[in-house]
Every structure is written in C-alpha cells, then in structure tokens.
C-alpha cells in the first residue's frame, strides 16, 4: 500500500508492506538507487546508513508498539527511510502507530496551510517524524514504569512468589527495548555527516535535537533497568527470608515431634513396673502430660521466634 502526502515542495511517500511493483514505481519516479529501493522491500537484520549521490537511506529498528504487536515474538519493528532534498520515503512491514499519528497531523496541518512539520527541505520533516517516534517510545516506557510500580506495591503485600513472573515479564520488555535501540546512537552519528552534505551545515541543530530525543529514550531505559534490578533484589531477599522462616518452622515442628516421641517410646517398653499405666484415667493423664510438654516446647521455640 502506498500513501502520498505533499505540502508545498516536500513529499512524503509512506509504503506499508510494499510490493515490488509499488517499489519499482517509486524508484522510477524519484530516481532511487536500486540498492536503496531493494532495502524498501526486504527486511534488514541490522540498522545502517547508506549515502548515495543525491539521497541518504537509513534502516532503523524500533521496539514493537504493544497494541500493534501480534505476538511476543514480534518484539522489533523495522522502518526504512530514504531521504532526498525534497522527498522522504518510508517503508514498514508492520503497523507503526507513531507514523500513522504523524500522517494525520501532517494532513490536518496541510489542510490548514499551517504545516509546522515541514521546512524548506525533507530533512526537517524527518526530524519531526523521528521526534514523534521517540516520544511514542517514551510513552511505551511509561507503561513499563507503571508495571514496575505495581510490582513494587505487591512485593510488600505478601505476593513475592507471584511477582517473580511479573518481574521476568517486565525484564523481557525492557530487554526488547534495549536490543532494538542499541545501535540508534551509532546510526544517527553516521546519518549526521551524510545529512549535512545533503541538507547543509545549518541542519546540524536539528541533528543535535534528534540525538537528544534518542538520548531521552536511552536514559529512560537505563533508569527502568536500575529500578527493575532493585525490585528483583528486594523480591529475592523477601523470598529467601520467607523460605528461611519456613525451614525454621518445619525444623521446630520436627524437634517437638521428636521430643514427644521419647516418652511414647519408653512406655512401649514392657517394663515390670511402669508409672501411670494401670492408674485410673492413665490414658488421659499420659496424653495431658504429652500435650503440656509439647505446648511448653512450642512456647520456648515461639519465644525464640522459630515458630
């Protein structure tokens, strides 16, 4: 599918799961390098930047947006960009909510003829597009922060065992973010040198602002990782404390049972004379004595906080 947006001299062509015919038409219309056009069709395993005679091509990977993610294995989404002086081409193989939101903003501003998203060349449009994507990632990370705050509450309300799985789930989401964003800094640095040649040195301010937006995402991921680490350590400590308490309790119960077994074993021996046995209510006297002995030991162990 091909969607085309235009404002004054700048055109944005958005390709969603494009066919070869669609890419060929775009390539011919904008005189794209064949290598750049091929990138628009096939997924690329690693982010990268390629400089051509009159254009720059980027491949960037992003964490999958939750509400457009089909299953847990679709953790990374790819967006390909080709920038010329007066056009930008995007290609994606899955839904990208930030780009769809950006397209609506672009259309509304264009109709009102107040499009602040477009400057005198496509580089400005690319900057605002990337800013929108990075802002959306910050929003996604906020949902992870909310999850961690909920985990923190439950850790201290006796749900440590259940939180082991929740912590693992949060860790997996953050790992997907970290893996997807790992090479963005390197790619943006490579793009900066190529973009200055294409759009001029005055574009440097927007390049710095773009890198700053990426840095916000990276720092947010790092802070959430640190919070997750602290929560995992706290949860493990509470679990170990509970397990130690359980072992102490079981040991105390075993000790009491063992102590009570001694008089029972003694009275099972066939002595010629055995106290209590044969007396009126000997069963109740013996049972009461055992109960008093057990309660006494239990009281001592409880005082020592073994029970």
C-alpha positions in Angstrom: 0.0 0.0 0.0 1.3 3.5 -0.9 0.2 6.7 0.8 1.5 10.0 -0.5 1.4 13.2 1.5 2.6 16.5 0.0 3.0 20.1 1.3 4.4 22.7 -0.9 7.7 21.4 -2.2 8.1 18.4 0.2 6.6 15.0 -0.5 6.3 12.1 1.9 5.7 8.6 0.4 4.7 6.0 3.0 4.9 2.4 1.9 3.2 -0.3 4.0 4.2 -3.9 3.1 5.0 -2.7 -0.4 5.0 -5.0 -3.5 7.9 -5.0 -6.0 5.7 -3.2 -8.5 5.0 -0.4 -6.0 8.6 0.0 -5.1 9.6 0.0 -8.8 7.2 2.8 -9.5 8.5 4.8 -6.6 12.1 4.1 -7.6 11.4 5.4 -11.2 9.5 8.4 -10.0 12.2 9.6 -7.6 15.2 8.1 -9.4 16.2 6.0 -6.4 19.4 4.0 -6.4 18.4 0.3 -7.0 20.2 -0.7 -3.8 18.1 1.8 -1.8 14.9 0.6 -3.5 15.8 -3.1 -2.6 16.0 -2.1 1.1 12.4 -0.9 0.9 11.2 -4.5 0.1 13.4 -6.8 2.2 13.8 -6.7 6.0 17.3 -5.8 7.1 18.9 -7.6 10.1 20.9 -4.6 11.3 20.3 -0.8 11.4 22.5 1.1 8.9 23.0 4.3 6.9 23.9 4.4 3.2 24.9 7.6 1.3 24.0 7.9 -2.3 24.6 10.7 -4.9 21.5 12.7 -4.0 19.9 10.8 -1.2 20.5 9.1 2.2 19.0 5.7 3.2 18.5 4.6 6.8 17.3 1.4 8.3 16.2 1.7 11.9 14.7 -0.9 14.3 12.2 0.0 17.0 10.6 -1.9 19.8 7.2 -3.1 18.8 4.3 -1.0 20.0 2.2 -3.2 22.3 -1.2 -2.6 20.8 0.0 -3.4 17.3 2.1 -6.3 18.3 0.7 -9.6 17.1 2.6 -11.9 19.4 5.5 -11.8 21.9 8.0 -12.9 19.2 7.3 -9.7 17.2 9.5 -7.7 19.5 11.1 -5.4 16.9 9.7 -3.4 14.0 11.7 -2.1 11.1 11.2 1.2 9.4 13.3 2.1 6.3 13.8 5.7 5.3 15.1 7.2 2.0 15.7 11.0 2.1 16.2 13.2 -0.8 16.3 17.0 -0.9 12.6 17.4 -1.3 11.2 14.0 -0.5 11.2 11.3 2.2 10.1 7.7 1.6 9.3 5.3 4.5 8.7 1.6 4.3 7.4 -0.7 7.0 6.3 -4.3 7.2 4.0 -3.9 10.2 1.8 -1.2 11.7 3.6 1.8 13.2 1.2 3.8 15.4 3.6 6.9 15.6 3.8 7.1 11.8 0.0 6.8 11.4 -0.5 9.5 14.1 2.2 11.7 12.3 0.4 11.2 9.0 -2.9 12.6 10.5 -1.0 15.6 12.0 0.6 16.2 8.6 -2.7 16.1 6.7 -4.5 18.4 9.2 -1.7 20.9 9.2 -1.5 20.8 5.4 -5.3 21.4 5.0 -5.0 24.4 7.4 -1.9 25.6 5.5 0.0 25.8 8.8 2.3 22.9 8.5 5.0 23.4 11.1 6.2 19.9 10.4 7.7 20.8 7.1 10.6 23.3 6.5 12.3 24.1 3.2 13.5 20.5 2.7 12.7 16.9 3.7 15.3 16.9 6.5 13.0 19.0 8.7 10.1 16.5 8.0 12.4 13.6 9.0 13.3 15.4 12.3 9.7 15.9 13.3 8.9 12.3 12.3 11.7 10.9 14.4 10.7 13.1 17.3 7.2 11.7 17.2 8.5 8.2 17.2 10.8 8.8 20.1 8.1 10.5 22.1 5.8 7.4 21.5 8.6 5.2 22.8 8.8 7.3 26.0 5.0 6.7 26.4 5.5 3.0 25.9 8.2 3.0 28.6 5.9 4.8 30.9 3.6 1.8 30.8 6.6 -0.3 31.8 7.3 2.1 34.7 3.6 1.7 35.8 4.1 -2.0 35.7 7.1 -1.8 37.9 5.3 0.5 40.4 2.5 -2.1 40.6 5.1 -4.8 41.2 6.7 -2.8 44.0 3.3 -2.5 45.7 2.6 -6.2 45.5 6.1 -7.2 46.7 5.4 -5.6 50.0 1.9 -7.1 50.4 3.0 -10.7 50.5 2.9 -11.6 46.8 6.6 -12.2 46.3 6.2 -15.5 44.6 3.7 -14.2 42.0 6.0 -11.2 41.3 8.8 -13.5 40.2 6.9 -14.0 36.9 5.9 -10.3 36.6 9.5 -9.2 37.1 10.5 -11.6 34.4 7.9 -10.2 32.1 9.0 -6.6 32.7 12.6 -7.6 32.2 11.7 -9.2 28.8 10.0 -6.0 27.7 13.0 -3.8 28.7 15.4 -6.2 27.0 13.4 -5.9 23.8 13.6 -2.1 24.1 17.4 -2.2 24.8 18.1 -4.6 22.0 16.1 -2.6 19.4 17.6 0.8 20.4 21.2 -0.5 20.8 22.5 0.9 17.5 20.4 4.1 17.2 23.2 6.3 18.5 25.7 4.9 16.0 23.3 5.2 13.1 22.3 8.8 14.0 26.0 9.7 14.2 26.6 8.2 10.7 23.5 9.9 9.4 24.6 13.3 10.7 27.7 13.5 8.4 25.7 12.4 5.4 22.7 14.7 6.2 24.9 17.8 6.5 26.2 17.2 3.0 22.7 16.7 1.7 20.9 19.5 3.6 23.7 21.8 4.5 25.5 22.6 7.8 22.6 24.6 9.2 20.8 21.3 9.6 23.2 20.5 12.4 20.9 22.0 15.0 18.1 19.5 14.1 20.5 16.7 14.1 21.6 17.5 17.7 17.9 17.8 18.7 17.2 14.4 17.2 20.1 12.8 19.1 18.9 14.5 22.2 15.4 12.8 21.8 17.1 9.5 21.4 19.2 10.1 24.5 16.0 10.6 26.5 14.8 7.2 25.4 18.1 5.6 26.3 18.3 7.2 29.7 14.7 6.2 30.5 15.5 2.6 29.6 18.6 2.7 31.8 16.7 4.1 34.8 14.0 1.5 34.4 16.6 -1.2 34.3 18.1 0.0 37.6 14.7 0.1 39.2 14.0 -3.4 37.9 17.3 -4.6 39.3 16.4 -3.2 42.8 13.0 -4.7 42.7 14.4 -8.1 41.8 17.0 -7.9 44.6 14.3 -6.9 47.1 11.9 -9.6 46.0 14.6 -12.3 46.1 15.6 -11.2 49.6 12.0 -11.4 50.9 11.6 -14.8 49.3 14.8 -16.0 50.9 13.6 -14.7 54.3 10.3 -16.4 53.9 11.9 -19.7 52.9 14.3 -19.5 55.9 11.4 -18.8 58.2 9.5 -21.8 56.7 12.6 -24.1 57.2 12.9 -22.9 60.8 9.3 -23.6 61.5 9.5 -27.1 60.0 12.6 -27.8 62.0 10.9 -26.6 65.2 7.9 -28.9 64.5 10.2 -31.8 63.7 12.1 -31.2 67.0 8.8 -31.1 69.1 7.6 -34.3 67.4 10.9 -36.0 68.1 10.9 -34.9 71.8 7.3 -36.2 72.2 8.4 -39.5 70.7 10.8 -40.2 73.6 8.1 -40.8 76.3 5.9 -42.7 73.9 8.8 -45.0 73.0 9.6 -45.5 76.7 6.1 -46.5 77.6 6.1 -49.0 74.8 8.8 -51.0 76.5 7.4 -53.9 78.5 8.8 -52.9 82.0 7.7 -54.9 85.0 6.7 -51.7 86.6 5.7 -48.6 84.7 4.4 -45.4 86.3 1.0 -44.1 85.4 0.0 -47.2 83.5 -2.8 -49.1 85.3 -3.9 -46.0 87.2 -7.4 -44.7 86.7 -7.6 -42.4 83.7 -4.0 -43.3 82.8 -4.6 -42.5 79.1 -5.8 -39.0 79.8 -3.0 -38.4 82.3 -0.4 -39.6 79.8 -2.0 -37.6 76.9 -2.2 -34.5 79.0 1.4 -34.8 80.0 2.5 -35.1 76.4 0.3 -32.1 75.4 1.8 -30.0 78.2 5.3 -31.0 77.2 4.6 -30.1 73.5 3.0 -26.8 74.4 6.0 -26.0 76.7 8.5 -26.6 73.9 6.3 -24.7 71.4 6.2 -21.7 73.7 10.0 -21.8 74.1 10.6 -22.0 70.4 8.0 -19.3 69.7 9.8 -17.0 72.2 13.0 -17.6 70.2 11.0 -16.8 67.0 11.4 -20.3 65.5 7.6 -20.6 65.2 
